[in-house]
Amino acid sequence: MIEPPDKTVRKILSGEIAPEDREAAIAAVIRRDLFMADAGLMRMATLMDMETEVHDDNIYRVSVFPDGIDILCFGLSSVDSGIDGHYDKTDDLPNWVKERIAVLMITSGTPPTQEVAGVGRRISSHVYWVYAPERT
């Protein structure tokens, strides 16, 4: 049985998944999120477009639950991402994450979902992909 993406994210964040297995685990989360967001259509063009527009190191998966928020950077070289982890409340999140989630919350969580340029994409009712701000 395949684990739900949120369970895999928690295992990555807690260190239960070995560093050598991190890349495959993140790739599985991305595939399942896109499958959900596209209502099962799994259009590969969407994934290809996102890879050319926004580098993986700039995409963060934000899961909002009653018991807190999980953030995971999709970048493979981001093992030491400064914001990866579990947060107890939204007040603890970096401002740029809160701002992007606020924008995405007004979009539909019903598949197929759409990207908001420069902000991210709502994947489901409680999962968001947010794009990090450009570094200058």
C-alpha positions in Angstrom: 0.0 0.0 0.0 1.3 3.5 -0.9 1.4 5.9 2.0 -0.4 9.2 1.7 1.9 12.1 0.8 1.5 13.8 4.2 2.7 10.7 6.0 5.8 10.6 3.8 6.4 14.3 4.4 6.3 13.8 8.2 8.8 10.9 7.8 11.1 13.1 5.8 10.9 15.9 8.3 11.4 13.6 11.3 14.5 11.9 9.8 12.8 8.5 9.5 13.7 8.4 5.8 17.4 7.9 5.2 19.2 10.7 3.3 19.9 8.4 0.4 16.1 7.8 0.1 15.1 11.4 0.3 15.2 12.1 -3.4 12.8 9.2 -4.2 10.5 10.1 -1.3 10.2 13.7 -2.5 9.6 12.6 -6.1 6.8 10.3 -4.9 5.2 13.2 -2.9 5.4 15.5 -6.0 3.8 12.9 -8.3 0.9 12.2 -5.8 0.3 15.9 -5.3 0.1 16.5 -9.0 -2.2 13.5 -9.4 -4.5 15.0 -6.8 -4.3 18.5 -8.1 -5.1 17.4 -11.7 -8.1 15.3 -10.6 -6.2 12.1 -11.6 -5.3 13.3 -15.1 -1.6 13.5 -14.2 -0.7 15.8 -17.1 3.1 15.5 -17.4 3.2 18.9 -19.2 2.2 20.6 -15.9 5.2 19.1 -14.1 7.5 20.0 -17.0 6.2 23.6 -17.1 6.7 24.0 -13.4 10.3 22.7 -13.6 11.2 25.2 -16.3 9.5 28.2 -14.5 10.4 27.5 -10.9 13.4 25.5 -9.7 12.7 22.8 -7.2 14.8 24.6 -4.6 12.2 27.4 -4.7 9.1 25.2 -4.2 7.9 24.5 -0.7 5.0 22.1 0.2 3.0 23.5 3.0 0.4 21.2 4.7 -2.0 22.9 7.1 -3.5 20.7 9.8 -5.4 21.3 13.0 -2.3 20.3 14.9 0.1 22.6 13.0 1.8 23.2 9.7 4.4 21.0 7.9 6.8 22.6 5.4 9.1 20.7 3.1 11.3 22.1 0.4 11.2 20.0 -2.8 14.8 20.9 -3.7 17.1 17.9 -3.5 20.0 20.0 -2.3 17.8 21.6 0.4 18.4 19.1 3.2 19.4 22.0 5.4 16.5 24.3 4.3 16.0 27.0 7.0 12.3 26.7 7.1 11.7 22.9 6.7 9.9 21.5 9.7 6.7 21.5 11.7 5.2 24.7 13.0 2.5 24.8 15.8 0.8 27.9 14.4 0.7 30.2 11.4 2.2 33.1 13.4 5.5 31.1 13.5 5.8 30.9 9.7 8.0 33.3 7.7 5.9 36.3 6.4 6.4 35.4 2.7 4.9 31.9 3.4 1.9 33.4 5.2 1.3 35.9 2.4 1.4 33.2 -0.3 -0.9 30.9 1.6 -3.4 33.7 2.1 -3.5 34.3 -1.7 -3.8 30.6 -2.4 -6.6 30.1 0.2 -8.9 32.1 -2.0 -8.4 29.8 -4.9 -10.3 26.5 -5.3 -9.0 23.4 -3.7 -11.2 21.3 -6.0 -9.2 19.6 -8.8 -8.1 20.5 -11.3 -6.3 23.3 -9.5 -4.5 26.2 -11.2 -1.1 27.8 -10.6 -1.0 31.4 -9.5 2.1 32.9 -11.2 4.8 33.8 -8.8 2.8 32.6 -5.8 2.3 28.8 -6.1 -0.5 26.4 -6.4 -3.2 25.0 -4.2 -3.0 21.2 -4.4 -6.0 20.3 -2.2 -8.1 21.7 0.7 -5.0 21.6 3.0 -1.9 21.4 0.8 -0.2 24.3 -0.9 2.9 24.6 -3.1 4.4 28.0 -2.5 7.2 29.6 -4.5 10.0 31.2 -2.5 10.7 34.8 -3.3 13.4 35.6 -5.8 16.8 36.2 -4.1 18.5 39.4 -5.0 
